[in-house]
Amino acid sequence: MDRGAEADSASERNPSPSAVATPGRATNLAKVVYRNLPNIVSMLGVVILSVLFLDDGLQYFIPVVILNNVMDDLDGILARGLHLSSDFGARLDNVCDAVSHILISMAVGVHFGGVVLVFSLVASVAILVRVVQRLAPAPASGIGSPTNELMRHLLLVVILSETFSFDITPVLVAVFIANSVSMLVPFPLPYMVRSMAKSLWAIVGVNVLLLLAWAAPPAALAIAALFFGTYIYSFIAGGLLWSRSRDVKVAT
């Protein structure tokens, strides 16, 4: 055997450290990615919103917000389904939601300007206050409306305006004001469509409704009525129950 053949044989018997380490590094990377799948989905939900700030980016508002809503639900589904829930993941999800929903609110405000911009800023402050409360050491959970309810309302208003061609400005202002208040109220709003969706299929159904509102304009009005109707009912019913409970505590 010549020296070249001997060298080849030796390299086969004793592969270089880098050759041995590469499969190990790939395996470790795959494990890290798997363990962080929900967190990656949360962050991707923020990244896709950059489209809204391109020239004429708001023309993609409907599909981008629907996709963001899907990813907002998907990260939680993955965390629970793959047993990857963690305190860090929950906090990251809250931060990503806050960033996403502020970006969406500001994109709408900047596009329409004027009074819409003013109240989009008010809503952004309410979102920040809510997320700070949820990140507190002992957060009060289950009270107020979630910030993504505002996103669904904005989405449905935009869909309806494209379908029925009405002046969207006063409706957007009303949506921003109502959600700015409901996000911070000290009582739960338990009867909203998304709040009642607990199972996987119910959550999927909520996202299908949003897609249907976009894809089938004749259905948009009924779907919007469902979301807005349950929101208003939850606000009134939740407020009355909270008021009565306070009266009982005062009386005792």
NORUR-V532223 format. One record per residue. N is the residue number from 1. RES is the residue in three letters. PSI is psi in radians with two decimals (999 if undefined). NEAR is the number of other C-alpha atoms within 12 Angstrom. D_LAST is the distance of its C-alpha to the last C-alpha in Angstrom with 1 decimal. Layout:
{{N,RES,PSI,NEAR,D_LAST} {N,RES,PSI,NEAR,D_LAST}}
This chain:
{{1,MET,2.31,8,99.1} {2,ASP,3.02,8,99.2} {3,ARG,-0.63,9,96.9} {4,GLY,-0.74,10,94.8} {5,ALA,-0.68,11,94.3} {6,GLU,-0.71,12,93.3} {7,ALA,-0.73,14,90.8} {8,ASP,-0.74,14,89.2} {9,SER,-0.71,14,89.1} {10,ALA,-0.70,13,87.5} {11,SER,-0.58,15,84.8} {12,GLU,-0.68,13,84.0} {13,ARG,-0.57,11,83.6} {14,ASN,1.34,13,81.7} {15,PRO,2.67,15,79.6} {16,SER,2.68,12,78.4} {17,PRO,-0.64,12,74.9} {18,SER,-0.63,11,73.8} {19,ALA,-0.64,14,74.8} {20,VAL,-0.66,16,72.8} {21,ALA,-0.48,13,69.8} {22,THR,-0.87,14,69.5} {23,PRO,-0.64,13,68.2} {24,GLY,-0.74,14,65.7} {25,ARG,-0.70,15,64.4} {26,ALA,-0.70,14,64.1} {27,THR,-0.76,14,62.2} {28,ASN,-0.71,14,59.8} {29,LEU,-0.74,14,59.3} {30,ALA,-0.67,14,58.6} {31,LYS,-0.72,13,55.9} {32,VAL,-0.77,16,54.3} {33,VAL,-0.77,16,54.3} {34,TYR,-0.81,19,52.8} {35,ARG,-0.42,21,50.0} {36,ASN,0.29,28,49.2} {37,LEU,-0.85,28,49.6} {38,PRO,-0.68,36,46.0} {39,ASN,-0.67,36,46.2} {40,ILE,-0.75,26,49.6} {41,VAL,-0.73,33,48.3} {42,SER,-0.79,37,45.4} {43,MET,-0.63,28,47.9} {44,LEU,-0.56,27,50.4} {45,GLY,-0.49,36,47.7} {46,VAL,-0.77,33,47.8} {47,VAL,-0.71,24,51.6} {48,ILE,-0.34,29,52.3} {49,LEU,-0.22,35,50.6} {50,SER,-0.43,25,53.5} {51,VAL,-0.61,25,55.3} {52,LEU,-0.35,30,53.2} {53,PHE,0.18,24,54.7} {54,LEU,2.93,15,58.3} {55,ASP,2.24,12,60.4} {56,ASP,0.48,14,59.2} {57,GLY,-0.40,21,56.6} {58,LEU,-0.23,28,54.0} {59,GLN,-0.32,20,56.3} {60,TYR,0.21,25,55.0} {61,PHE,-0.85,35,51.3} {62,ILE,-0.97,35,50.5} {63,PRO,-0.61,28,52.1} {64,VAL,-0.75,33,50.9} {65,VAL,-0.67,44,47.2} {66,ILE,-0.78,35,47.5} {67,LEU,-0.71,31,49.1} {68,ASN,-0.70,39,46.5} {69,ASN,-0.72,43,43.7} {70,VAL,-0.80,30,45.7} {71,MET,-0.55,35,46.1} {72,ASP,-0.66,42,42.4} {73,ASP,-0.63,33,41.7} {74,LEU,-0.66,29,44.7} {75,ASP,-0.70,35,43.8} {76,GLY,-0.67,35,40.6} {77,ILE,-0.77,27,42.6} {78,LEU,-0.75,26,45.3} {79,ALA,-0.76,28,42.9} {80,ARG,-0.77,19,41.2} {81,GLY,-0.60,15,44.4} {82,LEU,0.14,17,46.6} {83,HIS,0.83,17,44.0} {84,LEU,0.29,23,44.3} {85,SER,2.49,23,40.7} {86,SER,2.78,20,40.0} {87,ASP,-0.71,15,37.7} {88,PHE,-0.78,16,40.6} {89,GLY,-0.70,29,41.2} {90,ALA,-0.73,25,37.6} {91,ARG,-0.71,25,37.7} {92,LEU,-0.69,30,41.2} {93,ASP,-0.75,36,40.0} {94,ASN,-0.73,34,37.2} {95,VAL,-0.79,30,39.8} {96,CYS,-0.70,36,42.4} {97,ASP,-0.79,45,40.0} {98,ALA,-0.81,38,39.1} {99,VAL,-0.81,31,42.8} {100,SER,-0.84,40,43.8} {101,HIS,-0.53,43,41.3} {102,ILE,-0.73,37,42.0} {103,LEU,-0.75,36,45.7} {104,ILE,-0.79,48,45.3} {105,SER,-0.77,49,43.3} {106,MET,-0.60,34,45.8} {107,ALA,-0.74,35,48.7} {108,VAL,-0.80,43,47.5} {109,GLY,-0.79,31,46.8} {110,VAL,-0.68,24,50.2} {111,HIS,-0.79,27,52.0} {112,PHE,-0.43,23,50.6} {113,GLY,-2.99,19,50.2} {114,GLY,-2.34,17,49.0} {115,VAL,-0.53,23,45.5} {116,VAL,-0.73,29,45.0} {117,LEU,-0.74,27,45.8} {118,VAL,-0.84,24,43.3} {119,PHE,-0.34,33,40.4} {120,SER,-0.60,39,41.6} {121,LEU,-0.71,29,41.3} {122,VAL,-0.78,28,37.7} {123,ALA,-0.65,41,37.0} {124,SER,-0.70,36,38.8} {125,VAL,-0.73,29,36.5} {126,ALA,-0.68,33,33.4} {127,ILE,-0.77,42,35.1} {128,LEU,-0.76,29,35.7} {129,VAL,-0.75,25,32.2} {130,ARG,-0.76,37,30.9} {131,VAL,-0.60,35,33.5} {132,VAL,-0.71,21,32.8} {133,GLN,-0.68,26,29.1} {134,ARG,-0.39,30,30.3} {135,LEU,-0.03,23,32.8} {136,ALA,2.72,14,30.3} {137,PRO,-0.63,11,30.1} {138,ALA,1.31,9,26.6} {139,PRO,2.58,14,26.6} {140,ALA,1.86,19,23.7} {141,SER,2.70,22,25.4} {142,GLY,0.15,20,25.1} {143,ILE,2.67,27,23.7} {144,GLY,2.99,39,25.9} {145,SER,2.49,40,29.3} {146,PRO,2.68,39,32.0} {147,THR,-0.47,43,34.9} {148,ASN,-0.21,39,37.4} {149,GLU,-0.65,37,35.8} {150,LEU,-0.70,45,37.2} {151,MET,-0.71,45,40.5} {152,ARG,-0.67,46,40.5} {153,HIS,-0.78,47,39.8} {154,LEU,-0.75,43,42.6} {155,LEU,-0.85,43,44.9} {156,LEU,-0.64,41,44.3} {157,VAL,-0.75,39,44.8} {158,VAL,-0.74,37,48.0} {159,ILE,-0.79,36,49.2} {160,LEU,-0.67,32,48.5} {161,SER,-0.62,24,50.2} {162,GLU,-0.50,22,53.3} {163,THR,-0.73,21,53.2} {164,PHE,-0.06,16,52.7} {165,SER,1.09,12,53.9} {166,PHE,2.96,15,51.3} {167,ASP,1.97,16,50.3} {168,ILE,-0.33,27,47.9} {169,THR,-0.95,27,46.8} {170,PRO,-0.53,19,44.0} {171,VAL,-0.75,23,42.6} {172,LEU,-0.72,37,42.6} {173,VAL,-0.78,32,40.9} {174,ALA,-0.71,24,38.1} {175,VAL,-0.78,35,37.8} {176,PHE,-0.76,42,37.6} {177,ILE,-0.85,29,35.0} {178,ALA,-0.79,30,32.7} {179,ASN,-0.55,39,33.0} {180,SER,-0.64,34,32.6} {181,VAL,-0.87,30,29.2} {182,SER,-0.44,32,28.1} {183,MET,-0.43,38,29.3} {184,LEU,0.03,32,26.7} {185,VAL,2.65,29,23.6} {186,PRO,0.46,24,20.5} {187,PHE,2.74,29,20.2} {188,PRO,2.73,29,22.8} {189,LEU,1.46,35,25.5} {190,PRO,-0.17,27,26.2} {191,TYR,0.19,25,28.7} {192,MET,2.69,33,31.5} {193,VAL,-0.88,34,34.9} {194,ARG,-0.56,36,35.2} {195,SER,-0.56,25,31.6} {196,MET,-0.19,20,32.3} {197,ALA,1.74,18,35.7} {198,LYS,-0.64,19,35.1} {199,SER,2.89,17,38.5} {200,LEU,-0.80,19,41.8} {201,TRP,-0.55,15,43.3} {202,ALA,-0.70,18,40.3} {203,ILE,-0.74,25,40.6} {204,VAL,-0.71,23,44.3} {205,GLY,-0.67,21,43.7} {206,VAL,-0.78,31,41.6} {207,ASN,-0.58,30,44.6} {208,VAL,-0.69,20,47.1} {209,LEU,-0.74,32,45.3} {210,LEU,-0.73,42,45.7} {211,LEU,-0.70,29,49.3} {212,LEU,-0.67,24,49.9} {213,ALA,-0.61,34,48.5} {214,TRP,-0.77,32,51.2} {215,ALA,-0.47,18,54.0} {216,ALA,1.45,18,53.6} {217,PRO,-0.64,23,52.8} {218,PRO,-0.44,17,52.4} {219,ALA,-0.19,21,49.4} {220,ALA,-0.70,30,47.8} {221,LEU,-0.76,27,46.1} {222,ALA,-0.70,19,44.4} {223,ILE,-0.73,32,43.3} {224,ALA,-0.71,32,41.9} {225,ALA,-0.64,22,40.1} {226,LEU,-0.84,26,38.5} {227,PHE,-0.82,33,37.3} {228,PHE,-0.64,31,36.2} {229,GLY,-0.80,20,34.7} {230,THR,-0.53,26,32.5} {231,TYR,-0.86,35,31.5} {232,ILE,-0.76,26,30.5} {233,TYR,-0.75,21,28.6} {234,SER,-0.72,31,26.8} {235,PHE,-0.81,31,25.9} {236,ILE,-0.87,22,24.5} {237,ALA,-0.77,21,22.8} {238,GLY,-0.72,28,21.3} {239,GLY,-0.71,24,20.1} {240,LEU,-0.76,18,18.5} {241,LEU,-0.72,19,16.7} {242,TRP,-0.73,22,15.5} {243,SER,-0.73,17,14.4} {244,ARG,-0.69,15,12.4} {245,SER,-0.62,15,10.7} {246,ARG,-0.69,15,10.0} {247,ASP,-0.69,12,8.7} {248,VAL,-0.75,11,6.2} {249,LYS,-0.71,10,5.2} {250,VAL,-0.72,9,5.5} {251,ALA,-0.55,8,3.8} {252,THR,999,7,0.0}}
